[in-house]
Amino acid sequence: MRRYVIILLAAIVLCITSGNVLANEAEGSQEQLIKAKVIEVVEGEPIDASFGEISTQSVTLELLEKPYKGEQVVVANILTGQPYYDLEVARGDRVLVQVSYPYGELHVDLVDFYRLDGIIVITILFGVTLVLIGGFKGFKALLSLIIMAVIVGLILLPLILQGFSPVLVTVGIASILSVMFIFFVSGINIKSIAALGGTVGGLIMAGILAFAFGKLSSLTGLSSHEAQILLMQESTIDYQGLLFAGIIIGALGAILDVGMSVASSMEQLREENPDISLGVLIRRGINVGQDMLGTMSNTLILAYLGSSLPLLLLFQVNEVAWRKIINLDLIATEVIRALAGSIGLALAIPLTAVIGGFLEFYFDKQNKGGFSHEQG
């Protein structure tokens, strides 16, 4: 336990140190993004414009971060009547502002609402809930998530930007993350090895299916607005491969969950009934997976469907033909993303059950304790 606490504290110190370094660098730059508080809002008279009526707000802000902490400034906030673009503030709001010196004088612009406080609070609540309910395993799972985020940010993304194949990089890193997560949380034992085998197998199949049917459907990888913006800034990336990599990453969590659940249930069955036959054990493991399959595949598909509701309503309002909708790059991408992940999820069940069953009987027959149920 002590070594895990030390590792977690080291990770926290590293994050804080990195944040301080970035903050110090920002202080020396000409433009900075800092937090501010709305002190007063004065509504201006509406103005008629060629595209409609606009209104203004005279907003008094108090800057809350060094080196401007305590300073008050007044900025003009223009409202066009479009909720997506407007930033309608009220007294007491926390906002993010950009501070600059274009002509040797302090200039402040409203950027967006300041949302970091709420994100920090719910992140702490998530960590506390995980540890309180999951105990030591919950603590290790939390630490694994932190390490996963660091690996994705510091290894996966830079490798893709350097021109490496997004699919190969993602499959490799996703497999490493699976090993790390499963072995770190559950130890090195039969259950963990079975779950790992099913997870990696399901991930590989999801990747192969995404690649094959993505090519067959002529997906470009540029269906999202973010990918289109990135293309303008970085044209050397394999965007079709990036799409397939995203499918693999998106399916990783669900496939990990199913693999570990099937392997854990088989371990419990074996412990309760040491005389259970290999065939029965494998069938019971698959039965457990079948019970999970409907809910987990629905989770993947409904997650993608939920994010696309505004788009589907737009099609409905404009009475677009369903054949045209399905043939759109954006929609075809989401369909293949959801179905490839769900097929990988389904295939992980028999893979985990077969691997787990044979390992249980092989190591029982060989009487090797190196992969016993009690390790980890």
N, C-alpha and C positions, 0 to 999 in steps of 0.2 A: 504494500500500500504506500509506503513512504516514497519509494522511487517514482511511483505514478504521480504523487502529489508534487514532487520536485520537477518532473517533466512538465506538468501542467503550469506550475508557477513560472518555469523558464519560458514557456510559450507565451504566457501573459506579459512577462517582462519584455520579451522580444517585440510583441505587438505594440506595447506602450512606447518602447524606445524608438521603434520605427515611426510611430505617430509623431513623436517629439521631433525627430529628424526632419520629417516632412513639413511639420509646422514651422520649424526654424528656417527651412529653405523657402517656405512661402513668405515668411516675414521679410526676407531679403529681395523678393521679387516685386515687380511693379504692379501686378494685379493679384488680389487675394480674395478668396471666398471665406466670409466669416459670418457668424451668427449675430442676429440683431433682434430687438424687441420693438413692436409697434406701440408707440406712446400715445399718438393721437392721429385721427383720420378726419380730414375735412373734405366733404364731397363738393366737387365743382359743378358748374352748370353744364348740361348736355350740349354737345356740339354736333351739328349736322355735317356729315361727310358724304362723299360720293357713294360709299358702300354701306351707308346707314348711319345711325346715330351713335356717337361715342361719348363717353363721360370720363372725367378725370377725378383722381383723388390726390390731395396733398397730404403725404404721409410723413409724420415725424417719427424718426427711428432713433433708438439708443443702441449703439454698437456694444457688443458684449464680450469681445475678445481682444486680446492684446495685439498690437500696440495702441489700439483705438478705444479700448474699454472705457465706457462712461461718456464718450462723445455723442452728441445728438446732432442729427442732420435731417434735412427736409428733402424728400424726393417726390417727383411727380409720377403717378401711376395711371397709365391710360387703359381704359376698359372698352373693348370693342363690342361687347355683347355676346362673344363666343366663349362659353365656359372652358373649352379646351385650351384656349390661349390666354385667357384673362387670369390675373392673380388678384382677386378681390379680397383685400385684407381688412381686419377689424382690430380695434384696440386690444392689446394683450397678446396678439399673435406673435409667434416666433417665426422669423423668416431668415432666408439665406440671401446675403447681398454680396455684390462684387465691388471691391474697393480698388480704385486706381488713381493715378495722378497724370491725366493726359496733358495738362497745361501747367503743371507745377502746383495745382490745387487739388484738394481732396474731392473725388467724385464717387458717388455711390449709386448703384443700380440694383433694383429688386431682381432677384433671380427666381426664387421659388419659396414655398413654405419650408421651414426647417423641420424635417421629419426624423432626424437621427435619435432624438430623445425617446420617442415611442419605440423605435426599432431596438434601442439598447435595453429598454425596460422589458419588452417581450422576449428578447434574447436571454436576458438573465432569468426571467420566469421559466423559459423553456429549459435552461440548464438546471435550475433548482428542481423543477418537476421531474426531470430525467433522473437526477441523483436520488431524490427522495423516494421515488417509486421503484427505480431500477437498482438502487443500492450501489454496490461497488461495480457491478456490470454496467449500470447506467452511467457511472462516472467514466468508465473506460470507453463507453460508446460516445460520450460527449467529447472526450479527448480525441477519439478517432475522427469525429466530424471536423474538429479543428485542424487536424493534420491533413484530412482530405481536402479541405478548403485551401490550405497552404500549397499542397501539391498541385492542385488545379491551377491556382493563381501564379505559382512560381515556375512550374514545369510544363504543364499541358499547354496553356495559352502561348507562352513564349516559343515552344517548339513548333506550334502551328504557324505562328507569325514568321518563323525562320524558313518556312517552306516545306517542312516535313509533312508526310501524308497524314491528314487528320484522322483517317480511319485506323491506320496502324498504330499511331501514337495513342489514340483513345482506347483501343482494345488492350494495348500493353499496359497503360496506366490504370485502366479500369480493373484489369486482372490483378495488378499489384495492390490496388486499393482493396479489392475483395479479400486477398490474402491477409493484408494488414488488419482489416476490420474484423474478419471472422476469427483469426488466430488471436488477435489482441483481446477481443471481447470474450471468446469462449475457450481459449487455450488450444494447444495442439493435441487433438484427440480424434477418434473415429467420426464423431458428429461433425466436427469442424472440417475435416478432409472431405466428407461426403457433401456437405453444404457447399464447399469451395468447388468441387468437381461439377456439381449441378449448376452453380452460378456461372462459372466461366463458360461451361458448355452452352447454357442458355444465352449468354451475352454474345458468344461467337455466332450462334445461329441467328440471333436478332440482327447482328451486323451483316451477315451474309444475305439474309432476306432483304434487308433495307437496301443493300448495294444492288442486288439482282433486280428487284422490282422498281427501285429508283431509276436504274438505267433503262429498264423496260418501259417505264412510264415517262422517260425523258424529263425527269425533274432537274431543275437548274440549281437548286440551293439558294436561289435569290428571291424566294417568295415573300420573305419578311422584309419589312421596312428597314430594320437594322442591318440586314445583309446588304441591301442596296446602298445604304450610306457607307458601309465598310468598303464596298467595291470601289467607290469613288476615291477612297483614301489608300486602299491596299489592294491592287489588282492581281497580285501573285498568289493569293490564297486559292486552294482548290475548294470552291464553294459547294460543289456537289458532295465532295468528301466531307466537308464541314457539316453538311446536313446529315449524312449518315453517322458521323461522330456524335451529333446531338441526339440522335435516336438511341444510340448505345448508352450514353450518359443518362438519358431520360428513363431507360428501362432498368438501369442498374439497381436502384433502390428496391423496386418491386421484386425483381428476380432474387436479390439477396434475401429478402424477407421470406419468400416462398422456400428457397433452398434451406435456410436455417430452420424454418418451422417443420418441414418434412423430416430433416435429419434429426431434429430434437425429439419429435414424436416417435421416431423409430428407436432411438436410444432408450426412451422411457418404456416402450413395448418390450424391448429386449431385456431390460432390467426387471420388469414385472414378470416376464415369462421367459426364462432362459432356455426353455425347451422348444420355443417357437421355431417352426421350420423356415428355411430361407424364402421359399415361395410365399408363404403367408406373411412374413415380415415385409417383403417387397410390396405385396398387394396392399397391406395395411398402410404403408407409407404413401403409396399412390392414392389410396382412398382419402387420406388426410389432405393431400395436395389437390385432389378433385374438389373437396369442400372449399378450399381457398381459391381455386381457379376462377370461379364465377365472380366472386367479389373483387379479386385483385385485377382481373382483366377489365372488369367494369370500372375500376378505379382509374386505370390508365386511359381508357377510352373516354370516360366522363370528364377527366381532367382536360384532355384536349378539346372535347366538345364545349366545356364550360368557357374556355378561353376564346372560343370562336363564336359565342352567342351573338355579339353585336354584328359580326359579319353575316351570320345566317339571317338575322332580322333584316339587315340591309337588302339581302337577296329577296326575302319575302315581301318587303315593302315594294320593291321594284319589279316583282313578279318575274324573276329571272328563271329560265327553264332549268330543271334539275340536271339535264344532260350537260348543259353548259357549265353549271356549278361544279359538277364532279370533275370535269375536264380542266378546271382552273388549276394552275400550278400550286397555288396556295392550299386549296382544298385537297388535291391529290397528295400533297406532301403530308398533311395532317392525317389523312386516312392511312397511308403507308406507315407513317410514324407510329400510330396507335396499334395497327394490326401486326407489324413486325415485332414490336415490343411484347405484345400479348402472346404471339406464337413462341417467342423466346422464353417467356414466362411459363407457358404450358410445357415446353420441352424440358425445362429445368426440373420439373416434378419427377418424371420417370428416371431421368439421369441421376438425380439425387437419391431416389429410392434404390435403384440398382447398385450404385456405388456404395451406398451405406449398407445395404444388405450383404454384399459380398465382403466388405471390410469387416463387418461384425463377425461373420462366420470364419473368415480367414484368420483374423488375429485371435479369435477364440480357439480355433484348431491349433494354431501355432503357439498359443499360450504366451504371446508377447505382450508384456505390460507397457511397452513404450508408447502405445496409443490407447491407453485405458480410458475409461469413461471419467475417471476421477482427476485426470491431469487438467491443468489450466485453471 
